[in-house]
Structures are given as structure tokens and as C-alpha cells.
Amino acid sequence: MDKREAASRIEELRSEIARHRELYYANDAPEITDYDYDLLEKELEKLERAYPELALPGGPGDVVGGVVSEAFSPVPHPKPLLSLANTYEELELLEWESRLLRLLNGRKPTYVCELKLDGLSVALHYEKGRFVRGATRGNGQVGEDVTKNLNTVDAIPKQLVGAPGAIVVRGEVYMPVNDFVRLNESREEDGLPPFANPRNAAAGSLRQIDPAVTAARPLACFVYQVLSGEGYAPSTHVEELEDLARWGFAVEPNSEFCRTFQGVTNYCKKWTERRRELSYEADGVVVKVNEPEQQALAGSTAKAPRWAVAFKFPAARERTRVEEILVQVGRTGALTPVARLSPVNLEGAVVSRVSLHNEEELKRKDIRVGDTVIVERAGGVIPYVIGVELEERPPDSTPFVFPTVCPECGGPVYRVEGEAISRCVNRSCKAQLKEGIRHFASREGMDLRGFGKVLVDNLVERGVVSSFPDLYSLSAEELAALPRMGPKAASNLLEELENSKKKPLEKVVYALGIRHVGEETAKCLVRAFPSMEALMAKGKEDLMVVDGVGPKVAEEVVAFFSSQSNKCMVERLREAGLSMVGVKREAEPGGGLAGKTFVLTGRLSKMSRTQAKKAIEDFGGKVSSSVSSATDFLVVGDKAGSKLEKAKKAGVEILDEKGLEALLNRKEAPSGPKSGDLEKYLPF
């Protein structure tokens, strides 16, 4: 490659890298993997070394993070939030060690290995132990003020115990894998594009203008570094991690001190194999020098410390062929394109089908029958198509044409403006009924073992079952007459149906298949309204008092029970013998506050709102997020908001922090925490 060709390629790489940085950091919607992005940066770095006269200051190799959005106020960091150099093989890791030892002039360091969380880096500011500000990494020098959003993350302590007077710590906000899966399922039901992976889900959730959106997302946070602290000077990084945990932070529990570099490589090998045991996504290992004085000696580049490096886990990714593209119809009528693949093994799981999510996503990636595609597992759980190997596309390939009518019933299809999901409008569509019955019979619902896909398909296609209650009218003769079904199997199925009548009300509520009502939401609804009759009678405002129930969920519940056919279905389930009354629960420990609902507003002086919430719940009370006629007490701290005025208008009893303490310490609490036990909830 001559200089002219190099200049052209360098310009091309800079443009491509800039585009991918904006997609990753600003839009939380990357189109390529971290590995492929690193290859672009390495190619640029190699060309600029070969032609230094073509290199520009402040290029991608010197830039940390992304842009600072104008939607948020800027927050300068006390020290740069640097990135990390990446390695992908043991040989690269050993080369990093060799460079480090040269920088240390023969000194022998020890190391700390930590799992590298795949989330969004944040800086958390505390003054006098109290959380006062939080920011994203931004461009490394200045971040975005997301304090209100971070205040909704329970894992971030709002009050520290024993920490320096003023301190800034660095952490990673992430989303647990199971919560990520549930969030994507909910987004697809709403006609929204799914997040590509847990990292994008966490970043997209935290960088919201409306904190209420963030509050509804299941975010968590681990911290791993003190950026600045009054008079704080730990002797080792191990001590730093221990101090962070002692002050009240959540620290990833699998870090390991390594006296030799062999211990480092062993740790990397161990977690390469075991990373899927974690409940959160880790995309590698961070290797750090343990001694601060040696960290200082090694120094940093403009982008990354020389005393730390990331060892990235290999992606669970394979190439395979698209054999067919099908369109499935879900229980809510949603039309979802699915690719049938030549079976491929991804980390021990054989993948032969992947969701293509919706028509827009299918068009954007332009996936066609016959294409060779790259398949990866998002969060180690969900297989998805990264992209198409266009150079291997068959010459006679044609774009997939999305159906304009339901592929199952031929009924009309519509798409709400602003949504990505098309839906079949025919409420009698057999595909919707089949999926609904499978949901009803699922382990999380009525747990009807034996009611799998083949049986449900047969029951619906033969017209034996056309609604949930029909299951409880099945006879042994009807079941035994089905293909591959004999008297014994029929008897077992009838026994399953009979046993399901003992399932608690929350299972019934979940099994009904109300949009956005998952297992936890069903439990919360039944806890608040312990009978089907009470739940069906509630309006939107009443439902929104329940923790975890926002406007969208409340609207869906009200709409479901407003339908006369749904009311009839519930009545038939009642007649069949299903439980329509919640199990009476024993009083919670310290039941002196049992049945009382609290709302917290403003900043408390002696305890964080999280600590106050735990204290109230330990005494048997319940904490809600909004004031309503069902609220018994509003606990008011400094700088109380609009909830105070609403409580006054509603005649809700108002307590200051001393009043809450007196209530929690009252002697008439019959059991559980005793008078004076409130101290265990306080940070001193």
C-alpha cells in the first residue's frame, strides 16, 4: 500500500470508526461487535504508525467514550474516566505483561483480577456520606448529569457509612440477564425494537429524560474504583475494594488477588468457561496492578492506563445458513418473523431458529432465505443475527416480502403508527388462541404438564377447545381420541387439570395473559387486591398505587376486565373451580404496621430512602411510589415535592423523619423488631 492508498484508507477508517462510536455511545444501538470495532481501531493505528505524517492529534486512539448529549447538564470528572486496552488471546495478555514489567524497571507487581461488567460506566459523587450527583462517562473528561435517574437504582446507596467526607467513585450500571430477557419480550409486545444486549438495555435505560422510565427498568450497579476522596490513600487495590464494600457499595464478588501472572491467566481461563454461571453479563476480565505506587510508575496514555488491561471473552458466535423465513402469530396477535437456520452449536446450545423481531428490523438487516449469517447469543441467552455475509449471498436472492394478511387465519393486519409490530386483528385467530393456551398452561401459569405444542394444536384445530375454560370441560374420551393419546395419558392430563385448581390467585392472574402483567406484577396485584372480584373492580388510579404498576400496565388491566367476553371467561373459570381469592397471608414480622401504606418524599437526614423502605417493610408496612386515597402516611424529608400537596388534599397523615422513627420504635409492635431496633437501619 502506497502513501496515497494509505491516506484514503485512513480517512475511510476514521469515518467508519466515528459512525460506530456514535451508534454505540450516543444511540446505544451498535451495528458491529466490540471485537470488530477493535479491529478497525487497530488497523488505523497500524497505518498511522507506518505513515506518521498522516496521523492526526485527538484521533480515535486518543478518544475515550462518546459525546456528551445536550439533553443532560455536563458534569466535569475529578480525574479522567479512561478506557482500557483490549486483549483477546493469552499471547496478547503476556505481551501486555512484558511491556508493563519494562515500565516498572524490574519491580515485581501483584495483580487483582475482576470480572468486566458489560454496562454503562458512571461516576457517583458523595458529600458527607450522602449521594449528591451522578454522571455518565461521556467523553472521559465530562459526563452527563443523570443524578435523578441514578436515584432510582436501589443498588446505589444514597447514604454511606464511614466513607471520606467528599468522595467520587466509579462503577458500572448493568441489567441482569433474566431481566433483560423480560424487558425485550415486553418491548416486542409494545411494538418497540428490542435491545441488542444487556449493555445497550442498561445504557438506554439510564440515559432517559424521564426518570420514571429509568425507575421502571431493572438496573443494578457494582463499583470498583475511588476516583477521588478526601485524605483517602489505600495501600493496595484489594484494600480499596474492601473499603468500598464496607462503606455500603455493591462490589462484584468474584475478584481475586493474584501474586503471579500465572494466577492471572488461570483466572481468565476459569471465567472464560464459567461466565454463563453469572446472573449478569460479563464480557471479559480486567487485570489491574495491585500497588498504587506501581500504577503511578506505569502511568497512562490519553486513552487508557498502562497498569490495567481488559482480557475479552471470545464471543459465542457462529456462521450458518438461513433455510426459511416464517412469520409467527403470538397470543396478542403480533406478527414476528423467524429465521429457520441450519442447526449450529453456540456454547453447548443447538440453535436452529432465531427471532428477527419485526418487519423494520428484517428490512434494516436485509436478511434473506439462502443468506449466510452470523449468529450470536445476546447476554448468553437469546440467539440473534448480527449480520449477513453479503459476499456469499446467492445471485438469485430476493428480499423477503412481509405478509399483508395474517399467515394463520388470513385476517387483516394493522400496525399502530409509531410501532414496529404488525398485528392480526381477528380475535378468533387460531394462532393467537394456541399461544394463549400455551401461556395459560405454562409453568409460570397453571403449570399444566403435558399440554405442549402438539397437544394444544390438536385441541384447537379439532375445535375441542376454543377458550381457557374449555380445558376444564375436557373428558377422558375426548382426550383419548387424540393422536398418540391413550387412556393413561388422558387420565394424567385430567389429573393435571384438577390439581391446577389449587393454584393461588396470582397464578390465575398471570395465566390470563393480560399484556404487560408478568409473574411479579401478578403477585403485586393480588397482594394489593386479594380477590379476582376486587381486582376486576379497580380503576386505573387505584391500580397505579401498586408497586410496579404504571399507567401502561394499569390501562391494560382495566381494558382486559372491561371486555364482556373476558368477564364471562373469568366467571367460567370460577365455576370450573379455580381459585379466585388470594391466600390469606400471615402478618409480616413486626406486624404493628401491617396493612399500612407509606409514601416517601424528599431527602431524609438519618437514613436513605432505601433504608427507610426496608425498615417499614420489616415492620409489616408497605411502601408505594405515589400518593392516593389508599395511602396511610406520607413521610416527608428535606425538599419534598408535589406529593406533599397531594397528600394534604387527600387528607393523608404526614410524618417527618422523627415521626417515622417514633412510629417504628413504638412498643406495641407485637413481634419482630423491638423498640430501639431502628438503629440497625441507620448509617451510624
N, C-alpha and C positions, 0 to 999 in steps of 0.2 A: 504494500500500500504506500503510495507516494504522499507527499505533503498535501496536495490538493484533495485527494481522496480522503485523507485523514481529516482535513478541515470539514469536509462535507459530512462525514460520519459523526464527527464530534458535535456538529450543530444538530444533526438528527437525534443523537442520543440525548443532548441537553433538552430538546423539545419534548421528547418522549418521557424522559425522567420527570420533567416539570409537570406534565399531564398526569402521570401516575401518582405523583406526590399530592396533587390537588384532589384526585379521586380518593386517595387513602385518608389524608388528614382533614380535608375540608368537607368532603361529601360522604365519608365513611362508606364508600362503595368501590372498593378496588376491583380491577379487572384482571390482575395477574397476581401470582403468589409472591410472598416475600423472597423466595429463592430466585425467581425470575427477575424481580426488581434488582436484587443484589448483583445479578449477572450484568445488568445494564450499567450499574454504577462501576463495577469492576472493569468492564470494557472501556468506559470513559476514562477511568483512572489510568489504565494501561496506555491508552492513546495519548493522554496529556503528559505522561512521563516520557513517552517516545518523542513527542513534539512539544516541549515546554513553552515554546513561543506561542502556541495555540491555547494554552491554559488561561483561564480567567479566575481572578480572585472571587471568593464567595460562590464558587461553583457547588454542584450537588455534594461533592465530597466534604465541603465545609459547612453544610447546612444541617441544622437539627430540626426535626419536627416539621410542622407546616406553617400556614399563615394564621394570623390572629383575626378571627371574624369580627367585623364591625358590629355584629349583633350583641357582642358582650363587651364590657369595660375591660381595658387592659390592666394586667397586674404584673409589675416587674418581679422577677425572681431574685432572691438574695444571692444566689450563685447560679450559673448556667445549669439547666437540666439537660445534660448531654445524652447522646445516643450511645450505642455500643457497636463495636466492630463485631461482625458475624463470622463464625466458622461453621463448617458443615461436616467436616471429617476429622478423625483423630489426628491425622498428619497436620492439618491446619492448626489444630489446638496445640500440638507440640511445637510448631513453628512460632506461635504466639509466645509460648513459654521461653523459647530461646531468645527472642527479642527482649522479653521482659528481663531475663537474667543479665543481658548485656547492659540494659538501662540501670540495673541495680548494682552494677560493678562488683559482682561476685557475692553480694549478700543473698542469703537463702530465705525466701519468704515462706510463710504458711498461707493456706488458702481457705476460703469459705465458698461452698457451692450452694446456690439457691435455685429453685425452680423458677423459670422465667414465665411470669403470668402474661397471657395474651389479652391485654385490656387497654385501658387509657391511662396514661401517666398523669398524676396530679400532684400539686404542691399544697399542703394543708398548713395554714398559719394559726398559731395559738398564742394568746396573750393571757398571762396569769392563769394558765391552765385551761382557758376557755377557747373553743373553736370560734375564730372570728372571720376567716377568709379562706377560700379555696379556689385554685386556678388550674386550668389545663396546662400542659407543657407548652402549647403554642409553638413559637419558633425557637424555644430553648432559652431565650433571654426574657421574653414577655409572654405571659399566658392570658387566657380568657377567664374572666371572673364568673365562676359557676357556683358561688357560695350557696345560693338558695337551693340549687339542685343537690349539692353535696349534703346539705342539711337533711335531705330526705333519705339518705343512705344510713340505715341503722348501724352498719358495721363501722362507721366513722364515729369515734367517741366525741361527744360535744364538751366533755369536761375531763381533763387528765388528772392523774393522781401522782404527785411527786415530780413532775416534769419541770425543766427550767422555766423561768418566768416568761420568756419570749422564745418561741421555737417554731421552726418550719421543717416539716418532714415531707418526704416524697413517698408516694405509694402508687398502687395500681388499682383502678376501679375495674371490676370484671363482672361477668354474668355467669353463674353456674350453668353447666351444660344442660341439665334437665329443664331448668327454667327457660333457657334459650330455645329448646325444642318446643315447649308450650307456647312461648311468645310467637314463634314463627307460625305455628298452627293457627293461633288467634289472628295474626296478620293476614294469613291467606284467606281465612273466613271473611275478614273485613274487606277483601279485595285489595289489600296492600302488598307491595313486594316484600318477600321475606328477606331477612338479613342473611348475608353470605356466611357469617361465622359469629361466634360469641363476642369476638373483639369488636366487630362492627356494631353489634347489638348494644354493647356497653357504651361505645363512643356515641352512637346515635341517641341513646337514651340520656346520657349526661349532658350533651350539648343541645338541650331543648330550651326554647324561650320560656315555655310554661313549666314551672317546677312540678305542677300536678301530673304532667306526663311522666316526668322522671320518677316521681313518687310511686307511680303505678307499675314501674318496671323493677324486677327483682335484682337489684345491684348489690354488690358486696365490695370490700376493699381490703387489701393487705398493704402494709407499709414496710419499707426496707432501708430507709436512709434518713439521717438527720442532716438537712441542708444547712441549717444554722441554729444555734442555741446559745443563750447567754451563759458563758462560762463552761460550756459543755465540751469536753475533750476526752472521748473514750480511748482506752489504751489499745483496743482491738475492735474489729468489726463484729466479732462474736459478742463482745460486751455491748455494742451499740444495739444489736438485735434484741438482746436480753432486756436492755433498758426500755426499748420501745414497747415490748410486751408488758413490762412491769408498770409502765405509765398508763396502760389501758388500750393500746392499739392491738389490732389483729395482725399477727405476723405469720406468714406462710410456715407451717410446722415442719417441713421436710428439709430445712437447710442442714448442712453438715460441714464440720471443721475437718480440713484435710492437711495433715502435716507434710505430706509429699505430693508431688504431681501425679504419682500413680494413683493416689486416692481420688484425685480429680477425674482422671479418665475412667476409673471404676464407677464413680458416681454417675458420670454421663452415660455409660453403658447401661447401668442399672435402671435409670429413669427413661432411657430410650425404650426399654422393654416394658416398663411398668406405668408409663404415663396415663394409660387409659383407666388405671385404677382410681384416678383423681376425679372429684366431682366438678372440677373446673378445668378450663383449657390451659395447658402449659405447652408452649411451643419450643422450649429449649431449657438450657441450664445457663445461669450466669455464674461465671468464675471470677472471684474477687481476691485480691491480695488482702490479707487479714490485718496487717500492721499499717496504721495511718502514716507513719514516717516513711515507709517504703512506697506507699501510694503517692506521697508528695514527691519522692525522688523519681518515680517513673513518669509522673506528670500526665498531661493530656494534650490531644490535638484540639483543633477548633470544634471538632465534632464529637469525639469520644475519649474517655480515659484510656491511658495505656496500661493501667493496672487492673483492668477488668475486660472481660470478653464474653460474648454470648456463643454458646455451642447450640446450634439449631437442630432440633429433631428432624429426621427425614419425613417428608410429607407422605401420608398414606394416599398415594396417587398411582393410577394405572391407566393405560390406553386400552380402549375397547371399541366395539362397533355398534352403531345404532341399528337394530334389526327392524324396529317398528315404532311408530309413534301412535299412541292411543289417547283417547280423551275419556276420562272417568268422570262420573257424576257423583258428587258427595251427598251427604244427608241433608245439607242446606241448599242443594241444587247447584252448587259450584261446579263449573267445568274445569277440570285440571288435566293438562297434557302430561303424559307419562311416556318416557322412553323405555322400550324393552331392549335390553343390551345383550350382547354375547357375554355370558357369565364371566366375572372377573373377581379375583380374591383381593380384598382390601383388609389388611391386618387381621386375617383369620375369618372375615365375614365374606360370604359369596354374594356379590351384588349383581342382580340381573335386571333390576328396574330402578329408575330414578324419576322423581318428580321434576317436571320442567316448569312448575309453578303456575304460569298463566300465559295467555296469548302474547302479552307485551314482552315478557322475558324470553319466550320462544323466538319471537321475531328479532329481538335485540341480539341474541346469540346466534341466530340463523342456523339452528340445528335441524338437520335433515336426515331422512332414512338413508342408510348406507354410509353416513359420515363416520370417520374415526374421531373419537372424542377422548378427552382426558377427564377421568372421574376421580374426585377426592371425597373425603368424609369430613364434613363441617363439624367441628367440635368432636371429632372421632365418633360421631353418631350417625349423622344424616349424609348419605351419599348424594353428591350433586355434580353436575357437569361444569367444569371450569371453562372449557372452550373446545373449539373444533380445530382439527389439523387440516386446514384448508387445502394444503398441497396434496393431500391424499383423498380429496373429495372426488367421487365418481363423476365422469364427464356428463352423464345423463341425469345428474341430480336436479331436483326441483324443490322449491320452498314448500313447506308444509302449509296446507290451507286449513285454517281453523273452521270448525263447523258453525253454521248459522242457525242450526236447529239442534235440539238435544239428540245426541247419538244413541240414547237409550229408548226414548219414547217418541221422538220426532216432534216434540212440542217446541213452542217458541223459546228463544233465548234472548235475554236482555242483559245489558251492562250499565250499571249506575254511573253517571258522569263523575269522573274523578277516581273511579275504582278500576282495578286491573282485572277483576274476576267477572266472567260471564256466568249467568245462572239460568237454569231451566225454570220456567215459571209454572210448570204443570205440577201441582201439589200431589197428584196421583201417580207421578212418575215412579215406576218400579225400582229404578236405581236408587232414588232417594229413600224409598221405603226399606230396601235391603240394607243400605248403610245405616239407617236409623235403628233398625232391629239389631244389627251387629253392635252398635253403640249401646243400646239398651242391655244387651246380653253380655257386654264386656266385663272383664274382671273388676274394673273400677265402678261399673254399674251394678246390675243384678247378679253378676257372676254366674251366668248360666253355662256351665261347662258342657261342651258337646254341640252348642249352637254356633258352629263355624260357618265359613263361607258357603260350602256346598249345601249344607242342610238349609240355611236361610234362603239361598237361591231357589231351592226346590219348593220350599214352603210358599214363597211369594209367587213364583212362576205358575204353580198349580192352583193359585187362588185360595190356598188353605188359610193363609194369614195375610191380612191387609192392614193391621194396626197392632200396636203392642198388646192390648188386652186379648186379642185373638190367641196369643200364645197360651194363655191360661184356660182356653176352651178346647185345646187340643185333646184328642182321645188317643188311647193306645192303638186303636185300629188305624186311625189316620196316619200316625207316625210310622207304624209297622209297614204300611203300604208304600212308603217312600223307597226309592232305590237304595240298596246297600243298608237297609234298616230292618232289623228283626224285632221280635217281641222283647228280648232282653234289652236291646239298645233303646227301644221305645219306653220301656219301664224306667230305665235310668234317666231319660230326659224328663219324664213326668216327675220323678223324684227331685230333679234339679229345680223344676218349676215350683214344686211345693216348698222346698227349702228356701227359695228366694223370697217367699212371703214373709220370712222372718228378718229380712234385711232392714236396717234402720232407714229412717226417712231421708237422710242425706243421700243415701244410695239411690233412692227412688227419684229424688230431685235431679241428681246428676244424670240418671238414665233417661230422663225425659228428652234430653238433647237440646235444652234451651241454649241458644247461641251465647257464647262467652261465659257460660256457667260451668266451670271445671270442678274438680273434686273439692278444692279448698273453698271456693266460693259457695258451693252447695252446703258445706259444713257450716260456714259462717251464717248463711241464710237460715238454716234450721236452728242454729244456736240462738239467733235473734227472734225467730218466729217458729216455735216448736210444734207446728201442725201445718198440714197442707192447706187447711181452710184459712188459717191466719196468713200464710204466705200469699195465697191467691187473692186475698182481700186488700193487700197493701198497694199503695200508690208509689209513684216514682220517688217522692221526697222521703217517704218512710223507708224505702229500700236503701236509699243513699246514706242513711245513718250507719248502715252495717259496714264494718271494716272491709275494704277490698271491693266494695260495690260503688262504682262510679256511675255517671249519667248513662253511658252506653249499656252497661250491664242492666241497670235498673229499667231502661226503656225496653230491652229485650224480654225481661221477666214480665213486665206489665203487658207487653204485646202478646206474649205467649198465652198468658192466662185470660186475656181479653177475647181470645178466639173461642167461639162456642164449641167447635169440634174438639179443641184441646180440653175444654172443661168436661165434655162428655167422655173423652178418653180417660181423664183422671178419675171420673166417677166410676167408670167400668173397672179400672184398676183397683179402686177401693172395694167394689163388690166382689172382685176376684180374691180379696183377702190381703192385699199388700198393705204395709204399714203406712198410715197417713198421720201418725202422731210421733213426735220425737221422743227419744228415750229420756226419761227424767234423770237429770244429772245430779250427782251429789254436790253439795256446796264446795266451792274451791277452798283450798287452805286459807285460814284467816277469813272465814266467811262473813265477817262483820260488814263487808261491803258487797256481799253477793247481791246481784240484781241491780246494782247501781252503775250508771253510765257516766263517765267523765270525759271532758274535752280539755286539752291543754293548749294554752296560747301564751305567747311571749317567752321571754328568757328567764328561767329560774336561777337563783343565785347559788344555792347549795348543792343542787343536783342537776344533771342533764334531764331533758325531757324523756330520753330513753330510760334513764334510771327511775324517774318518777312513774313512767308507764309500767315498768316491771314491779315496782312496789305496790301500785294499785292492783295489778293483776294478781300478785301474790296474796293480797288480802281479799281476793274474790271479786274485785270490781272489774269493769270493762272500760277500755279507753277507745273512744271514737274520734274520727278526724273532723267531724263537722257538728255544729250545734243544731238541735232540733227539739221538738216537743218531748222526745224521749230522753233528753239529756238531764241528768240529775244535778251535776256540778260542773262549773267551768272553773278551772284552775288558772289564775292569771299571774303571769310574770311581768318582767320589765318589757316595755314597748309592745303591749298587747295590741292585736289587730282588730279587724272588723268583727271577729267572733264575740268580743265583749259587748258591743252594741246589740248584736243579735240575741245574745243571752239575756240582756236586760229586758228587751222587748218580749222575749218568750217567758220571762219570769223564772229563769234558771238561777239556782243558788250559786253565788260567786265566792270562790275561796282564793285568798292569797297563799303564798308558799307556807306561811306559818299555820294557816288554817288547814292546809293539806297535811302538814306534819301532825297537828293535833288530831285530825281525823284518823290518820294511820296509826297513831300511838294510843288511841282510846282503849281503855281497859276492857270494854265489853266485847271486843273481838273474841268469839268463843273458842277459836283454835288457831293453829298456825302461828304466824309471827306474833310475838308478845309485845307489850308496851316497852318501848326503848329499843326494839329491834330495828327501828328505822335507820340506825347508824350504819347498818351493813349496806344500805343503798347510797350512802353519801361518799363523796370522794376524799374524805379525811377521817 
